[in-house]
Amino acid sequence: NHKRKPDKGKVFQVSSKWDTSNHFLPGGSFTKFADWRFVHWARLNCVPLNEAIRHGNRDKRCRECGYANETLSHVLCGGKQHSRAWQHHQNAIQNQLAKAVPSSLGKITVDSAIPGTDS
């Protein structure tokens, strides 16, 4: 089961609570195809990063900066070489999605801790 994998759960736990959290998943509304594809790859941990490789005893370090684990969060937020560019791109997508959700469906919270989690 997908939820039982050790690196899964936080996004699923939060996005499964409200339909508005996944309105773009089935048809990609309000997103470019490349962004929609990236969201799915990231959600399923299929982005080709060293930490995502499950078989063998491969090096998990970041290819760019040598950080111990090349995870999606490290590449998007912690990698020194590309962090500003990635964060700008990520924020643009996030803001576009936040604008697409009608205010009548609830409050959109950006860049803050997720209530009820340690994230």
C-alpha positions in Angstrom: 0.0 0.0 0.0 1.3 3.4 -1.0 0.6 5.0 2.4 2.7 2.4 4.3 6.0 3.5 2.6 8.3 5.2 5.1 8.6 8.5 3.2 4.9 8.8 2.5 2.1 10.2 4.4 2.4 13.9 5.1 1.1 15.1 1.8 -1.5 12.4 1.6 -2.6 13.0 5.1 -3.2 16.7 4.4 -4.4 16.6 0.9 -6.9 13.8 1.5 -8.8 15.8 4.1 -10.2 18.3 1.6 -11.3 17.9 -2.0 -10.0 21.4 -2.7 -6.5 20.2 -1.9 -6.4 18.0 -5.0 -8.7 19.8 -7.4 -5.9 19.9 -9.9 -4.9 16.2 -9.7 -7.4 14.6 -12.1 -7.4 17.1 -14.9 -4.6 19.5 -14.3 -6.9 22.6 -14.0 -5.0 25.9 -13.7 -1.6 24.2 -14.3 0.7 23.8 -17.2 1.3 20.1 -18.2 4.9 20.2 -17.1 3.9 21.4 -13.7 1.0 18.9 -13.4 3.5 16.1 -14.4 6.0 17.3 -11.8 3.4 17.3 -9.1 2.5 13.7 -9.8 6.1 12.6 -10.0 6.9 14.4 -6.7 3.7 13.0 -5.0 4.7 9.4 -5.9 8.4 10.0 -5.2 9.3 9.3 -8.8 11.5 12.3 -9.4 14.9 10.7 -10.2 16.8 11.7 -7.1 19.5 9.6 -5.3 17.4 9.3 -2.1 14.4 7.9 -4.1 16.3 4.9 -5.4 15.2 1.9 -3.3 17.3 -1.0 -4.8 21.0 -1.5 -4.2 23.3 0.3 -2.0 23.7 3.5 -4.0 25.1 6.8 -2.9 22.2 8.9 -1.5 24.2 12.2 -1.5 23.2 15.2 -3.5 24.9 15.4 -6.9 25.2 19.1 -6.7 26.4 20.0 -3.2 27.2 16.7 -1.6 24.5 17.0 1.1 23.9 13.6 2.8 20.5 12.9 1.3 19.3 14.1 -2.2 15.6 14.4 -1.3 12.9 16.4 -3.0 12.7 18.9 -0.2 16.5 19.3 -0.3 16.5 20.0 -4.0 13.5 22.3 -3.9 14.4 24.2 -0.7 17.8 23.2 0.6 20.1 22.8 -2.4 22.4 25.8 -2.5 23.1 26.0 -6.3 19.6 26.1 -7.5 17.5 26.9 -4.4 16.5 30.4 -5.4 15.4 29.4 -8.9 13.6 26.4 -7.7 11.9 28.2 -4.9 10.8 31.0 -7.2 9.3 28.4 -9.6 7.7 26.5 -6.7 6.2 29.8 -5.3 4.9 30.8 -8.7 3.0 27.4 -9.0 1.9 27.6 -5.4 0.5 31.1 -5.8 -1.3 30.2 -9.0 -2.9 27.3 -7.3 -3.9 29.4 -4.3 -5.5 31.9 -6.5 -7.5 29.2 -8.3 -9.2 28.0 -5.2 -12.4 30.0 -4.5 -12.4 31.7 -1.1 -15.7 30.2 -0.3 -14.0 26.8 0.0 -11.8 27.9 2.9 -8.6 29.7 3.9 -5.5 29.0 1.9 -2.3 29.0 4.1 1.0 29.4 2.4 4.5 29.1 3.9 3.4 28.0 7.3 3.4 24.8 9.4 0.7 22.3 8.6 -1.7 22.1 11.6 -1.6 18.8 13.4 1.7 17.7 11.9 5.4 18.2 12.8 6.0 19.7 9.3 
